[in-house]
Every structure is written in structure tokens, then in C-alpha cells.
């Protein structure tokens, strides 16, 4: 009957309209909420909008393609959705080449350490790829480490957890309380030290990690 056809058509139209309304919500769900959680001294952010580097402020969103740079007297901290954090020491630049969502809904982050030294406290709920020199770290578990890179050498010091590294020398794991030292002049050939040499800003990093842990417990 005509009335049945009309009802079917009405249901179809309503379904189509509902789908159209849902589309923006679906697009919004792809957005990531990574933020600049601490800024000290001279810190600049290139939002990848063609403007170049601008002065950075606390709580600025970090989006895919952005570059963050701490100057000679600058320090910065980036906080990810799950509470994981990355800290930049003076004269350090990182690029957020990928901040996306996998089909599974898991957040996927890829960061390039262009120069300088960064501390990473990764909680392991989401995936992180960190590239430095000719190496790549892939993390899907919790780990706390320090990595620095220059034209001469790179170092990866692991405080907690084990960190898997891929590079010209193949795949290997740096265990906690050990350091991998890469020789840039020898195609990043590495040696493993059975200790972690203390750096002046380790105390700053430890205080920040402790603060985040306490904040998470209280909330």
C-alpha cells in the first residue's frame, strides 16, 4: 500500500538525516587533546599553519605537524591524554609528525627529536614512536627514559621499563638503568653502558613525574 511505502520512505529520510548529523560528531572524535602543560623561559611553537614559530603559552594545544622549540633558557612540558608526558630541556626541538587515532580507537603518536634532550614518561595506554638520529623507539608499554641527540652522538638512558630500538645496527632492547650510546660518525653503531649517568636536569624531570603521579592519584 501507498501508506506503507510512505512510512518506509520517511524512515529512510530520517535515517539519512541522522547519519548526516552524526558526521561532524564522528569527525570531532578524531581530534586529539595534547597540550603544552608547562612553559619556562623562551619556548616557541610552530603550529604548521605557515606562520612559523610563535611564542608558546601554557595550555596551547599541540596538533599534528606542530614543532616545539625550547631556547637557550627554555624548558617545556607536553602532556598527552593518558597522563604521559614529554619534557624538553634548553636548546631542544621536537616535531609532532603524527597525532592520530588507530581504527581500534587507540591513540597513536609519532614524535621526532630534531635536536637536544628530552625526557619521556610514557604510561603505556597508547602507542608512541619516537625518532632520533637514525634510530626509532616504538612503545606500547610504560617506560621512563631520557634521550639526546646531536650531530656527533646520541644517547638513550632508561630509568624504568625496557625500551625497544630499531636502527642501522638492527633491533635491540635497552633495559632499565642502562644507557645506549650511538656514534653518529660510525652510522650510529652503539655501545651499551651498564649504568645511567646523572644529568643536571634529572631532578627537574623526577619532580615533574612525581607531581603527575600524585595528581593522577588525587583524581
C-alpha positions in Angstrom: 0.0 0.0 0.0 0.9 3.6 -0.5 0.9 4.4 3.2 3.4 1.6 3.9 5.7 3.0 1.1 5.4 6.5 2.6 6.3 5.2 6.1 9.4 3.3 4.6 10.4 6.5 2.7 10.0 8.6 5.9 12.2 6.1 7.9 14.8 6.2 5.1 14.9 10.0 5.1 15.1 10.2 8.9 17.9 7.7 8.8 19.8 9.7 6.2 19.4 12.9 8.1 20.6 11.2 11.3 23.7 10.0 9.5 24.4 13.5 8.2 24.0 15.0 11.7 26.3 12.3 13.1 29.1 13.0 10.6 30.5 16.1 12.3 30.5 14.3 15.6 32.4 11.5 14.1 35.0 13.9 12.6 35.3 15.6 16.0 36.1 12.2 17.7 39.2 12.0 15.6 40.6 15.1 17.3 43.5 14.7 19.8 43.8 16.7 23.0 47.6 17.1 23.5 48.6 20.2 25.3 51.6 22.3 26.4 51.4 21.8 30.2 54.4 23.8 31.3 56.5 26.6 29.8 59.6 28.2 31.3 61.8 30.8 29.7 61.9 31.1 25.9 59.7 28.5 24.2 58.3 28.7 20.7 55.6 26.7 18.8 55.2 26.4 15.1 51.6 25.3 14.6 52.2 24.2 11.0 49.9 26.9 9.7 52.6 28.7 7.5 53.2 31.5 10.1 56.4 29.9 11.5 57.5 29.9 15.2 55.5 32.0 17.7 55.8 32.5 21.4 54.3 29.5 23.3 52.0 29.7 26.3 50.8 27.1 28.8 47.7 25.1 27.7 48.3 25.7 24.0 47.0 22.7 22.0 49.7 20.6 20.2 48.4 19.4 16.8 49.8 17.1 14.2 52.6 18.7 12.3 53.5 21.2 15.0 57.1 21.9 16.1 58.0 22.9 19.6 61.3 24.5 20.4 62.9 25.4 23.8 65.5 28.2 23.6 68.8 28.5 25.5 67.0 29.3 28.7 63.8 27.5 27.9 62.0 24.4 29.2 58.7 22.9 28.2 56.4 20.0 29.0 53.9 18.3 26.8 51.1 16.3 28.3 49.2 13.5 26.4 45.6 12.4 27.0 46.5 9.4 29.3 48.8 11.5 31.5 52.0 10.6 29.7 54.5 13.5 29.5 57.5 14.7 27.5 59.8 17.4 28.7 62.1 19.5 26.6 65.4 20.8 28.0 67.1 24.0 26.7 68.1 24.1 23.0 65.7 21.2 22.2 63.3 21.0 19.2 60.7 18.2 18.6 58.2 17.7 15.8 54.9 16.0 16.3 54.7 14.3 12.9 51.7 12.2 13.8 48.9 12.6 16.4 46.2 10.3 15.3 43.7 7.5 16.2 44.0 3.9 15.1 40.9 2.1 13.8 40.9 0.3 17.2 40.5 3.7 18.9 44.0 3.6 20.3 45.8 6.9 20.2 49.0 6.8 18.1 51.7 9.5 18.5 54.9 9.9 16.4 57.4 12.5 17.6 60.8 13.4 16.0 63.5 14.7 18.3 65.2 17.1 15.9 67.9 18.2 18.3 68.6 18.5 22.1 67.5 16.4 25.0 64.0 15.2 26.1 62.6 13.2 29.0 59.7 10.9 28.3 57.5 9.3 30.9 55.1 7.0 28.9 52.3 5.3 30.7 51.7 2.7 28.1 48.0 3.1 27.5 48.6 4.5 24.0 51.3 3.9 21.3 54.4 6.2 20.9 57.1 6.2 18.2 60.0 8.5 19.0 62.6 9.1 16.3 66.1 10.5 17.0 69.3 10.5 14.9 68.9 7.3 12.7 67.0 5.4 15.5 63.4 4.8 16.2 61.8 3.8 19.5 58.4 2.0 19.4 56.5 2.0 22.7 53.2 0.2 23.6 54.1 -0.2 27.3 55.2 2.0 30.1 58.7 3.4 30.2 60.6 6.4 31.6 63.7 7.5 29.7 66.0 10.3 28.6 67.2 10.7 25.1 69.5 13.3 23.5 70.8 13.8 20.0 73.4 15.9 18.3 75.4 15.7 15.0 78.2 13.8 16.9 76.3 11.3 19.1 73.1 10.3 20.6 72.3 8.7 24.0 69.3 6.8 25.3 69.2 6.4 29.1 66.4 4.2 30.5 65.2 4.9 34.1 62.2 2.4 34.2 60.9 -0.2 31.8 62.6 -1.6 28.8 62.9 0.4 25.5 63.0 -1.3 22.1 65.1 0.5 19.5 65.4 0.0 15.7 68.2 1.5 13.7 71.1 0.8 11.3 72.5 -1.7 13.8 69.3 -3.7 13.9 66.7 -4.1 16.6 67.7 -4.3 20.3 66.4 -3.5 23.8 67.8 -1.1 26.3 66.9 -2.3 29.8 66.2 -0.1 32.8 69.2 1.5 34.4 71.3 1.1 31.2 72.4 3.6 28.5 72.8 3.1 24.8 75.4 5.4 23.2 75.3 5.9 19.4 78.2 7.1 17.3 76.9 9.3 14.5 80.2 9.2 12.7 80.1 5.4 12.5 76.5 5.1 11.2 75.1 5.1 14.7 77.0 2.0 15.9 76.0 1.6 19.5 77.6 0.6 22.8 75.7 -0.3 26.0 76.7 1.1 29.3 75.5 -0.7 32.5 74.6 2.5 34.2 72.8 5.8 33.8 75.0 8.9 34.1 73.2 11.6 36.0 72.4 14.9 34.2 71.7 18.2 35.9 68.0 18.3 34.8 67.2 14.8 36.0 65.9 16.3 39.3 63.5 18.5 37.4 62.2 15.5 35.5 61.8 13.4 38.6 59.9 16.2 40.4 57.5 16.5 37.3 56.9 12.8 37.2 56.2 12.7 40.9 53.8 15.7 40.5 51.9 13.9 37.7 51.7 10.6 39.7 50.3 12.5 42.7 47.8 14.4 40.5 46.6 11.1 39.0 46.1 9.5 42.4 44.1 12.5 43.7 41.8 12.5 40.6 
